[in-house]
Amino acid sequence: MERRKFLTNVLFTGSALGVGISCGRKIQPTNAASMAPAVSASSSALSGRSIAEPARQIPILAETDVLIIGGGPAGAAAAIAAARTGAETYLVERYNHLGGLWTGGLVLPLLSTHAVDKQGKTRQVIYGVGGEMSQKLKDLGMSIEEINPVVDPEAAKYVLDEMIREAGVKMLYHTWGSNVIMEGNELKGVFIESKSGRMAVLAKVVIDCTGDGDLFHWAGEKYDEMKYHIGLVHRLGNIDRIDTHKNGYVKMNIGKPTPIKSVNWVNMHGKDDQNGVDMLNLSQLQMDYRREIWDNVQKIRKTPGHEQVFLLDTASQLGVRMSRIVEGEYKLTLEDSMTYQSFDDAIGVSGAWTTMLYKGKKVPKSERPLWQIPYRSLLPKKTENLLVAGRCFCFERELVEDTRIIGTCLITGHGAGAAAGLAVKERQTVRNLDRKKLKTLLLQQGAWLG
Ligand SMILES: Cc1cc2nc3c(=O)[nH]c(=O)nc-3n(C[C@H](O)[C@H](O)[C@H](O)COP(=O)(O)OP(=O)(O)OC[C@H]3O[C@@H](n4cnc5c(N)ncnc54)[C@H](O)[C@@H]3O)c2cc1C
């Protein structure tokens, strides 16, 4: 491929900004797929022509211990856990807030906090960094419900910012991770793009917390591409001013309560079978959903008793539920989750929030077992120095309803961050990391391993 040839042997000579460390090394290009300008559904809209991008020197912003791309529940938890081990940790987020879909996506219930233990008792399972976040929101009065708490998004953004500040994480907002830097199978760092231009951050360990697996895709890992429902969540204001006694009042879908009593959040199932990494599709859905929400809210406002209800906001992050799922060292199964499968390398435990179909039987959440997550499910098969956390770690599709959920993302993020920090400290690779030491560290960091 012309484009690929052109990008071989990019030579780094140091930072033009004077903020990086000079280093001369040959960096291999990324896989061809990463250079392709678009994916699947979009390709029909492409002209079929391409243009060569000239090779150029890229400033190195930093050479660090741990680099995390994506500041959702997984990325924020990973950054805090890594920085707490003493590792220098950079966190890169394309938007202006942490929390990903939890906050920017207005997906407010932190699900899967509880499940049934071997003694048949429903118990809390989400502890560690994620548990701390939840507790802090509760202490602020910005969370409702004991099990699967619903939080206020602005409070969650604030709490996450304060936690990464306290942990000493070096935060890069308004910055995209735009490609990987490889030497053979070894991941050496990531190119980033921002208003300051294109730069590189080199790191001993990188964690893919993009939700969509951008990094393992660019690194050439195998993955499952899952098309799923995409929605757009929004919030309504003046809920407390609805007059249910008004003549002609009809109950409308006004969503569910949040910690602010005048505000409800409204989930959207959205269209099925959607490609979550296709920019044309995402653009179209964004516009269609905004119109749909606006029209719906007008209908609500015209319904007697609802005149004062208004559209407070639509989510700044479109609700992509699923896209890429990495092929990792271990694929977690529905069977594992339903049978108390235990793993020597467990990094945490997650819970159940919905009914699951298992062996032809519907098992309600009140009967569903808690389930362990093995470290191997965070390790991609081929790429060295890379861990994957959040909704794109390695699991089979049948388990997707539990694995994509915020509670699980917090647990995988914490596990990956602690592992990255430990690997740096012990001078081991993340693949060969001493699993016993990892478990000891996680327990010291407040995790619960089951
Ligand atoms: C409509 C909808 C409703 C849902 N309802 C619930 C619910 O009620 N409860 C629940 O627990 N879960 C729910 N979920 C699932 C849950 O919100 C997500 O799966 C979870 O937030 C995933 O966490 P994550 O950290 O893996 O990824 P995300 O939350 O997607 O965060 C990824 C972050 O990485 C950033 N990013 C991505 N790519 C790059 C890049 N290249 N460079 C820099 N930054 C990047 C993004 O901006 C984002 O902030 C819902 C999801 C949707 C879409």
The ligand as an ORCA input file, in Angstrom:
! r2SCAN-3c Opt
* xyz 0 1
  C     -27.055      4.810     26.059
  C     -26.265      4.049     27.070
  C     -26.829      3.706     28.277
  C     -26.068      3.016     29.218
  N     -26.608      2.773     30.460
  C     -25.795      2.338     31.448
  C     -26.244      2.345     32.798
  O     -27.372      2.717     33.092
  N     -25.370      1.918     33.750
  C     -24.119      1.455     33.450
  O     -23.394      1.048     34.377
  N     -23.678      1.456     32.185
  C     -24.465      1.912     31.193
  N     -23.982      1.996     29.922
  C     -22.634      1.478     29.623
  C     -21.483      2.351     30.147
  O     -21.873      3.680     30.247
  C     -20.246      2.282     29.275
  O     -20.082      1.024     28.702
  C     -19.016      2.632     30.100
  O     -19.057      4.002     30.415
  C     -17.748      2.292     29.351
  O     -16.640      2.779     30.055
  P     -15.229      2.902     29.318
  O     -14.313      3.595     30.246
  O     -14.836      1.568     28.805
  O     -15.521      3.765     28.015
  P     -16.246      5.176     27.808
  O     -17.190      5.491     28.902
  O     -16.750      5.124     26.415
  O     -15.033      6.189     27.910
  C     -14.017      6.230     26.932
  C     -13.369      7.601     27.003
  O     -12.252      7.612     26.113
  C     -12.275      8.799     25.346
  N     -11.642      8.477     24.054
  C     -12.055      7.575     23.163
  N     -11.195      7.489     22.148
  C     -10.206      8.376     22.411
  C      -9.028      8.747     21.734
  N      -8.668      8.179     20.581
  N      -8.241      9.685     22.292
  C      -8.582     10.289     23.472
  N      -9.692      9.965     24.149
  C     -10.487      9.017     23.634
  C     -13.740      9.169     25.220
  O     -13.911     10.543     24.977
  C     -14.286      8.726     26.583
  O     -14.224      9.773     27.522
  C     -24.728      2.642     28.937
  C     -24.166      2.963     27.696
  C     -24.910      3.671     26.784
  C     -24.273      4.045     25.490
*
